[in-house]
C-alpha cells in the first residue's frame, strides 16, 4: 500500500524521538555523576568507566549482530524492541547499590541502544531520496540535542526533587511506551527503493563479502574514522560539562541541569539544521563538502570551547559553550548521510554498526577514561581546573586529527 506523502515525516518524528530517549537515557548519568560520586565514594577514573566503558562494552557487542539482522529483518521491530529494553535498563539503574551494580545496569543500556542506530538510519535511507537524506539526517540529529537537554534538565530536576535514583526511573518509563507506539504504527519500507541499483542492490550478501566491500571503500573508511575521532569532542563535553559546572560555579544540580540543557538547546538546534541544509546545498556543487564541513566544524569549535572552559564567570562560560556546541553539530548530518549514500543498501546496517563501534570506543569509552585519568593526574597541581584541562586536551586532539582525516576523505570522493 502506498503511504501518504506526510507519513515519512511521521516516521522521521518517531525515530527522532527514539534517538532523543537514547541520548537522554545515556547522558542523564552525566548530571548525576557528582551525586553518585558522593554516595558511592568514587574517583573520577571510576566515573569515567561508568560514563564510557560500561555503556560501550555491550553497545558494541550487541551492535554487530543487530546490524546484520537490520540488513535482512524487519527494522522497525528491531528499533521498537531495542528502545523498550534500554528504557527498562535505564529504570533499573535507579536500583543500583554500588559501583558494580550500576556498571552492570549501564551495560544493559548499552546493549539496547546498540540495536537501534543501524536500523533507524537504514529506515530513513528507504523513506527519503539520497538528495533529501542530509536534511532528514539533520532533523534526526535534533533528537540527540533534545535528548541531551532532557537528560540534563529533567535529570537535574528529578534529582533535586526525588534523588538521583528516581531520575533514572522517571526517564526510563516513557521510552517503553514509545517503543509500543513505534511497533504499532510504523511500516517497513521496501528495502533499497531509492538506491541507484534498485531493490536488487538490497539483496543480502554473505558477511565476508560485506566486510570486504566496506574495507575496500576508502571514502567510507575515511568517514567513519574521522567521525570516531571527531566525536571525542561531543562526548567529552556531553559527559563532563556538568561536573565542571558544579565544581567551578556555585550552582545546584538542578540549576546545572537547567542551564546546561538550555545551552545544548541553543547550540544544538541550529547546528544540525544548518549542517543538513549546508550539506544538501553544497553537495550539489561538490560532493566533497560532505567531508569538508565536518573537518572544518571540528576545528572551528575549539576556540570558543577553550574560552568557555577558561571563563571565570558563569554567563560567558555558558554562551561560549553553546556557540562551540552549535558549530560542532554542523558536522553530524553530512557525516551520517554520507555513510548511508556511500554504501549499498544491503550494507547499511553493518556500515553504521562499524561506525558506531569506532565512535563508542574512541569517542566515548576511550575519551571518557582518558579525561578521568588526566583529571586525577593533574588534580594535585591544578585542583578542580584539572578537569577543564583534561577535557580541552582531548577535544584539541579530536579536532586536529579529525580535520586531517576528513581532508584525506575528501580526496577519496568523486567530485
Secondary structure, DSSP 4 states (H G I P E B T S, - for coil): -PPPTTHHHHHHHHHHHHHHHHHHHHHHHHHHHHHHHHHHT--HHHHHIIIIIHHHHHHHHHHHHHHHHHTTS-HHHHHHHHHHHHHHHHHHHTT--SHHHHHHHHHHHHHHHHTTHHHHHHHHHHHS-HHHHHHHHHHHHHHHHHHHHHHHHHHHHHHHHH-HHHHHHHHHHHHHHHHHHHHHHPPPPPTTTTSTTGGGGGS---HHHHHHHHHT-HHHHHHHHHHHHHHHHHHHHHHHHHHHHHHHSS--HHHHHHHHHHHHHHHHHHHHHHHHHHHHHHHTT-TTHHHHHHHHHHHHHHHHHHHHHH-SSHHHHHHHHHHHHHHHHHHHHHHHHHHHHTS-GGGHHHHHHHHHHHIIIIIIIIHHHHHHHHHHHHHHHHTTHHHHHHHHHHHHHHHHHHHHHHHHHHHHS--
